[in-house]
Amino acid sequence: MKQIRLKAYAKVNLFLRVLGLDKRGRHGMDSFKCSVGLADEIDIAIRGDRRVSIRMDLAIDAKNNAEAAAEGLIKKFGLPGVDILIKKGIPLAAGLGGSSAAAAAVIYGLKKLFGLPDFDCSVYGDDVPFMLTGGVCFDGQRADEAKKNAVLDALSGYSLLIVKPFGGLITKDVFCRYDGLGLFKPKERGDSPDIAGLCRGILERDYQKIRANVYNDLYKAALSLRPDIERVERDILEEGAVAAVMSGSGNAFVGLFETDKSAGLAEASLTRKGIYESVTVCGVRPAGIETVG
């Protein structure tokens, strides 16, 4: 095998609580995240030298996590070079894990092409390990595979609407603003909303419980940087969503709808407004990376 084509799926956060700084100076998080149907398509082909060539179908800087992952693996394992083409389907600077998804696809592809062993891939992005496996994940929470599979199956019964305002937010900027505003509050036992309550709501199809437990600690920081995002959650809820919340560090929001039909009607209505960069209906995905063809 000399080349491979992959789809790398986006993620959304239905819950995110910042836990403070860890020993590395990074923010720890409790987070419920799941893979969704928005995807980048990545072509990887082996070349004769040890160079990395990355092209994208957008006029943006290609110096990103994907290039770092490719160069890092070539150096670590003594691999030949690769040509990489990334066709973006995941909106940029949206809190949907687009950069991590591309890096995960490069790691997955090189492992397949060269038979590489497992290794710590978190050095290429905190979300990269999840983007490789996909499905659902409860960061900071203990959960066996049976529970995760049950939640994934239940969540598959909903339609998701991802609404991306124009412009974007840089993750580092949002966390800096979060720290600067002094928004961190130590988690107390029994704090609500929480991931356990969200999972119960999804499993029981209890819409009130879901609405009470979708949450994002970074929303206030993002809002202070982009006051225009205040209307997004309201617009989604007015279209009949069960619940809506900002994903990751923003600026995209995700809404949960009872049916594909209701999500499709909301997609059409919000698209007609003409005030959003993209409005997309999708579902959850059981995997983070898939081989195409």
N, C-alpha and C positions, 0 to 999 in steps of 0.2 A: 504494500500500500504506500503510495507516494503522495496522496492528497486526501483530504477529508472535508466534507461540508457539514456544518453544524447549525442548529438553532439554539440560541442562548436566551432563556426566558427572564423577564423582569420579575421583581418581587414587589409586594406591597406590605406595609405594616398596618395591622388593624389595632395594634396596641404598642406603645413605646413609652417606657419610663426610664429616665436617666438616673443612674445609681451613684454617680460621683466618679472620681478618678481612680484608676487602678495603679499598680506599681510602675507601669510603663508610662503613666501620665495620660492614659486614654480614658475616655468616658465609658464606664460599664453601663449595661442596659438590660432591663427586662423588656422583651419584645416578642410579639406574636407576628410572624411574617409567613407569607405563603407565595409560591410561584404562580404567576398569571400568564395569560396567553399573549401578551405583547412580547415580541422577540426581535433580537438582532440575528442576522444570518452571517456566519463566518466561514470563509474558505481558507484552508491552510494547505500549502504545497511545499514540499521539500525542495531546497535549492542546493547548489554544489558547494558554496562557501559557507561561512559561519555568520553571515549577516542576517539581519531582520529587516524586511521591508513591509511596512504597514500602509495600506491605503484605505480610505473611508469614502463613502459616497456623500459626505458632507464636508464643507470647507472649514474644518476645525483642526486644531493641533493634534497630531497623532501620537504625541508623547503622553501616553496614558498607561493605565494598569496593564492593558494587554501587551504593550510593547515591553514593559518592565518584566512581565511574566515570561515572555518569549526569550528575552535576552538573559534573564536569570537562569532559566532551565538549560539554555544552550551552554552557558558557562558551567553550571553545576554538573551536567552530565556529559559534557563534551560532544554536543550534538552538531550536525550540520545546520545551515541556516534555513530560514523559512520565509515564504511570501505569504502575507496575510491580507485578506480583503474583508472589511467589515461593512455590511449593509445595515445601516441603523434603522431599527424599528421601534426601539425604546427611546422615548423622549429624553433629552439631555437635561441635566441639572434639575431633576424633578423629584428625587427621593425614591426612584424606582430601581436603583441598582444597576444602571446601564453600564457603567465603567467596570464594575465587579463582574457582571455577566460576561462581558467580552473577555476579561482576564480568565474567568473560569473556563470559557470555551477554549481558549488557547491552551490552558493546562490540560484539559480533557483531550484535546486534539493531539497534543504532543505525546501524552501518555499512550494514546491509541497507536499513533504512527511509529513510536519508538519502543513501546513496551516498558515504559518507565515504572519504577516502584512507587508506592505511596510516599508522600512527604508532607511536611507542614506548609500548606499553601496560604495560610493567613497573612504571611508577610507581604502578599500582593493585594491585601484589602481585607478588612474585617468581615465583609459579607461574602467573600470568595468561597469559603468552605460550604456555606449554605447554597450558594448559587450552583455549585457542582452537583449537589445531591437534589435540591429542590423539594417540592412537596410543601409541608408545613414544618415550622420550627418554633419552639418556645425558648428563646434565649433567657438564661438565668432561671429556668424552671426545669424540674425533673419530670420527664414524661416518657413512658415506654412507647415502643413502636405501635402497639395495639391502639393506644389512645390517640396518637398522632394520625394513624390511618382512619380511625373513626371520625375525628374532627375533619380530616380532609374529605372523606366521603360525604359528611353532612354539608360541608361548605360547597361541595360540588352541586348542591341543590339550589344554590343562589346564582344570580348573574351579577357580575361586577361592572361598574361604570367608572372608568378612569378619566378624570377631567384635569387637563394640564393648561394652566393660564399661560399667557405669553411671557417670555423672559424665563428666568430660572433663579435658583438659589444654590450657592456653593456650600457644601456640607461644612467645611471649615469655618466659613463666615457665620453660619447659623449657630454652631457650637460656641464660637467666640462671643456672639451676642448673648447666648444663653448664660454663659459664665459672667459676662459683663453686667447683665441685668440682675444677677444674684438670684436666679430662679430655682436653683437646686434646693430641694427639701428632702432630708433623709426619709426613707421609706419606713413607715410604721406598720407593725403587725395588724392585719385586718384592714389595711388601706383599701379603699374602693375608689375608682374602678380597678379591676385586676384581671389577669389572664385567665385565672380559673373561672371567674364569673363569665367572661367572654366565651370560653369553651362550653360552659354549661348552656349558655344562651344559644350557641350555634347548634349543639347536639339536640337541645329540646325544641329548637325552632321558636324560641321565646324572644320576640322582637324587642320587647321592653328591656329584657336583660341584655340583649346585644347593644341597644342604644346606650344603656347605662355603663357599658364596659369598654366600648371603643374609646381610645384615648391616645394623645400624643403630647408628651412633655415639651417638645420643641416648637409647638404651635405658636406660643406667645413670642418666642424669639424670632421665628420666621415672619410673623405678622408685623413685628417692629421694623423688619427690613423691607417687607413688601406689604404695606397696608391694603393693597388691592385684593389680596387673597381672602379677605374677610367674607366676601360674598359667595365664595365657591361652595362651602359646606351648605349654606342656606339655599343656594340654587339647586343643589343635588337633592336636598330634603324636600324642597317644594315640588320636585318632580316625582315624589312618591317613594324615595329610598327608605329602606328599613333603618339604615344608619349611614353616616358619612364621617370621614376622618382624613386628616392630612397624612400622607405616607412619608416615612423617613424624615429627612430634613426639608422636604417640600421641593417645589411648590405644587406638586400634583396631589389631588385628593382622590379617594376611592369611596364609592357608594355601593352598598349592598342592596340588591333588589330581589323581590320574591320570585320573579319570573323573567325569562328572556324577553317576553313581549313588553313588560313594563320598563325594562332596561333599554330596549330598543326605542320605545317612545320617548324616553328621557334623552337618549342620545340624539335623536332627531330634533327635539325641542331645543336643547342646549346648543347644538350645532347651528341652528337657525339664528340664534342670538348673535353669532359672529364675534363674540368677545373672548373666545378661548382658542388657544393654539391647537388643541386636539381634544376630542371627546370620543372615547372608544369603549365599546362593550366587549368584555372578554370573560373567561371563566378561569378557575384555578387549574393548575397543571400538577401532575404527580411527580414530574422530574424537572430539574433545572436546565439540563442539556440534553438535546436529542440529535442523533445522526440523521441527516437528510439524504435520501436516495440509497 
